[in-house]
Amino acid sequence: MKAFKLVHWGQPGQYVEITRPKPGPNDVLIRMRAAGLCRSDLDMLDSQPGSAPYAESVASNYVLGHENAGYVAELGANVTDLAVGEAVVVHHMPHCGNCRPCTDGMENHCQAFKRGAIATGRGCGGDGGLAEFLIAPRTEVISVGFEVDPVDYAPLTDAAVTAYHAVQTAVQRLKPGTSAAIIGIGGLGTYGVQFVKLLSAAQIYAVDTSEDRLKVAREVGADSAILFREGGADEGADGQRAGDEIMELTQGRGVDVIIDFVGSSSTLQLAARISRARGRIVQVGMHPGGALEVGWGRLATSCEFAISLGSTRQDLREVGKLRIDVQKFGFDQIPEAYEKLRRGS
């Protein structure tokens, strides 16, 4: 069958012919309908041999695609609760079910699939969904019913559910009268704004480098949109202006919850600057080299900093009620789609 592989680190992906997988007793063979493309795919394709976090942790030569949706094509002998032709999505994070995080309900931290700072899985160290067929264990497959075209569901399986998980780690803090800042209004950030709006009464501040994305943020629920330019000679000044604007909007109080979907040093510094005492900063983005220096005077007192990793299957079951903007590409247009993703278009 035809597939799109990351064959070697630091090289463009390639179309290749591989063997169609066969399901084991507890597996589901899925005829792929759609695979969402993700910024982390570009980070993998751009990784040089031995570089962090991907190339130092997993071997190359795997099929890309970790946001996967399709139809059941074949069932393993022990799978009796799905039917051929049923529309399904696949949770993006494999899990063993036996380690302590798994038995504690935190399968996104499964020790069996952890490699350094990342978790391996389909489309990241293992064969993903940019192929005609995909194999997955029944425990990681969720039905979306019959007579359903699952193409629009693909982005829910990572982008949306990762944003949902990050919001859930802090949503208990977002009572009436509180505020949340969403930094980076790309795919995940747009979902993040929507989840905060759905799950809380917080005032929402959207931060991005693009006026067009900030317009989208307002459309999906942001109360205020703050422009922040990253990189170049004016980076420090623009970061200062963005921080000043947010502090003015909060009357100097600062923000209760900041979720950073970029993760660059400058966005993390902005997050630290606008956080209030006893606030919470959640980093989701994995911008190369992004880091935050913490200590007295660098972070508000009692402010918590957390790195949010992926999601759980239960998170995926709960995701819904979202505006999902999808641009469709044919299987033979994958390089073009990646290039548009790289350009932010």
N, C-alpha and C positions, 0 to 999 in steps of 0.2 A: 504494500500500500504506500501511498505518497505521504510524506511528512516534511515538516520544516524544522531543521535541527540547528542547534548551536554545536557545531562540529569541533571547533577549536577556539580557545579563549582569544579575545581581541580581534576576531574575524567576523564578517557578516554571516548571518544565518544562511543555511543552504537547504534547497529542496533535495530530498533523498528518497530512495525506495527502501522500505524496511518490511519486515515480516509482520503480517497482521497478528496481533496477540490472541491467545486462546484463554478463556476464563477458567480459573481453577474452581473447586467446589463452592467457594464462598465469594466468588467474584461476579461482577457484571461487566459485560462487553457493551460499550456505548458507541453507537453511530453518531459521530460528532455533528452538531448543528451549528454551534458557535463557540468561539474561544475569545474572551476579552483580552486585549493587549494592555500591558501594564508598564509603568515607568521602570519597575525593577527588571523587566525584560531587557530594556536598553542598558541598564547597569550591568547585567550579566553579559550582554553582547560586547560591551565596551571593556570588560574586565581583562586586564593583562595577566599572563600566567603567574600564579602565586600571589596575586593581589587580594586584599581584603575587600568585602567579606566573602565573596563568592568563590573566586578561583583558588583561594587558599583552603577552602573547606570542602569542595566537591569536585569531581572530575567532569570535564567537558564531554561532549558527544551525547547529548540528550535532546529529545524533542521538547521544544518550548510550548508554553501555553498552560497557565494554571487557573484560569477562570473559565470553567468548562460546563457546557450544557449540550444535551442531545437526546437521543431516543435509545431505549433498551434494544439491543440487537440480539443478545444471547445471554442466557443465565447459567451460572454454575449449578451443579446438581443440588446443592443445599439451599439455594435461594428460591423461596416459594411465595414471597409476598410482593413480587413485581411481575410485570408481564411484558412480553416482547411488544415494542411499539409505544410503551409508556414514556412520557417526557420526564426527564430527570436532570438534576444539577449535581455537581460533585463538589463536596467541601474541599477547600484548597489545601488543607493541612492534614497529611496522614498521621495516624497515631497508633500506638501498639496496644493500648487498652490495659496494660499491666503495670506500668511504672507508677510511681507515687503521684506525679502530676495528673496522669490519666485517671487514676482511681479517685483523685480529689476533684474531678470535673474540670481540670485545666489542661485538656488535651493539646491545646496550642503550645504548651511547654513540654510536650512529650520528649523524654530523654532519649528514646530510641532513634528519633529522627533529628535530634539537635546536633548541629555541627558548628561549633564556635558561636558566633553571634546570630546565625541564621538557622532556620529549620529546612531540611531537605524535603522534597516531595515531587509530585508531578509538575513538570515544567521548571524544576530547580534541582538538578541532580538526577532526576528520574524522568522518564518519558511522560510528556504532557499531552495537551489536546489539540495542538496544531498538526493534526493528522486525520485520516479518514475514520479511524477507530481509536478508542481509549479504553483501557482496562482499569477497573477500580474495585476495591473491596466493597461488599454490600453495605458495610457499616459506614461508609463515607459517601453514599449515594442517597439523595433525597428526591422523592417523586414530586412533580408539579402537576400530575394528572394526565388525563387523555384529552385529545382534541385541543392541545395547547402547543403553540409554537414556542419552544424554549429559548429562542434567539435573544430575547430581551432580558432573560434571566441570568445570562452569563456574567455580566459585571457584578451581580449581587454576590457571587460566590467568593470574591476576594475584596474588590474595591469597596463595595457597600458594607459588607459584613465586618471588614477590618475597621472601617470608620465607626460602625455601630458598637463594636467591642470597646474601642477607645472612649467613646462617649459614655458607655455604660460604666466604665471605671470611675467616672467622676460625676455622674448625673445626680447622685444623692445630695451633692452639694448645691445643686442649682434650684434653690427655692425661689419663690417670688421675691423680687428685689435684688437678685444676684445677676451676674453677668458672665458671659463666655466669649472668648475670642477664638476664632477659627483662622489659623494662618495657613495660606495656600489653598486657593479655591480651584483646584483641578478636579479630577474625578472624585477622589476621596473627600476632599474638602467640601465639595458641593453636597455630597451625602451627609457629611458631618453637620453642616448647617441645618439640613432637613431633620436629622435625628434630634439635635438639640431643640429645635422648634417643636417637634412632635412630643418630646419626652419631658419638657420643662417649660417654665414661664420666664426663663432668663432672658435678659437683654443680650442680643447677639451682635458681635463686632466681627466683620469679615475683613481679612487682610490679604492683599495679593499685589503682584506687580503689574497686573493687567486690568485696565478699565473694563474691558469686555467681561472678564471673569467676575469682577465685582458687580457688574450689572446682573449677571446670573445669580450671584449670591443674594442680592436684594429680591430677585424674583422668587427664590425658594425659601425666603424667610429671614434674611439678615436685616437687622434694624439699622445698622450703620456700615458703611464700606470705607476702608482706609487703604489708600494707595501706598505701597512700599516698594521702592526700587532696590533690587539687590545686585551688587557687583558694580564695578566702575568707580570713578573718583568720588562720586557723590554718595556712595553706599552709607557711610557713617552719618552724613547729614540727613539723608532720607530716612534711615532707621530712627534717628533722633526725632525727626518730624512726625513719623508714624507713632512713636511712643508718646510724644507730647500730645498728639491729637487724642489718643485713647485715654491718657490720664486726664485730659480736660473733659472728655465725655463722661468719665466716671467721677468727676469732681475731686480728683486726686486720690480716690479710694483704691484704684487698681481693679484688676479683673479677678474673679473668683476661680475660673477654670480657663486655661489656655491649652488648646490642642494644636500642635504644630505638625502639619502634614508635609512640611518641607524638610526640616531637620538640618538646615545649614547653620553654621556658626552665627551668622547675623540674625537669622530668625529666632534661634534659641536665645540670643542676647536680648532681642526684643521681648520675647516671652518672659525672661527674668525681670526685665525692667518694668513691665506692666502688671506683674503678678502682685496681688495683695498679700498681706500677712495671713498665714493659714490657707493660702491658695493652693492650687494644684496645677502643675505643668505636665502635660502628657505628650511625649514625643512619639510620633508615628513615622515621619519621613526619615529616609536613610541617605540624605545628601552626603556624598563622599567627603570625608574629613570634618563633617559637622561635629562640634563639641561645645560644651558649656562649662565654663569654670565656675565652681560654686564655692561658697565660703561666706563668712561674716561680711556684710556690706555688698555682696554680689547677688544675693537672693533674699527676698523678703523673709522675715523670721517665720519659722514654722511652715514655710512653703514646702510642699512635697513635689518631687520630680520623679516621674515614672516613664519607662519605655514600654509602650504597648506593642505586643507581638500578636499579629494575626487574629484568630477568633476560634470559637468552638462550634461544634455542630448545632448546639442549641441556639447560638447566636444566629446561624443561618436560617433556622426554622422560624425565627422571630422577625426577620427582616421583611419589611413591606412598606406600603403607603409612600412610595418615593417617586419623584420625577426622575425618570431614567432617560437620558439623551444618548441615543445609539447611532453611530455612523457605521454602515455596513460595508464590508469589503469582501470580495470573492477570495477563495483560497489561493488563487494565483496572484493576488495583489498584496500578499503579506509584506514584502519589502516596502512597497509604497505606503502601506498603513503604518509601519514602524517609522518611516521617515516623517509622516505627518505627526505622529506622536512626538517624535524628537523635536519638531518645530513648534509644538504646542498648538497645532491647528487641527 
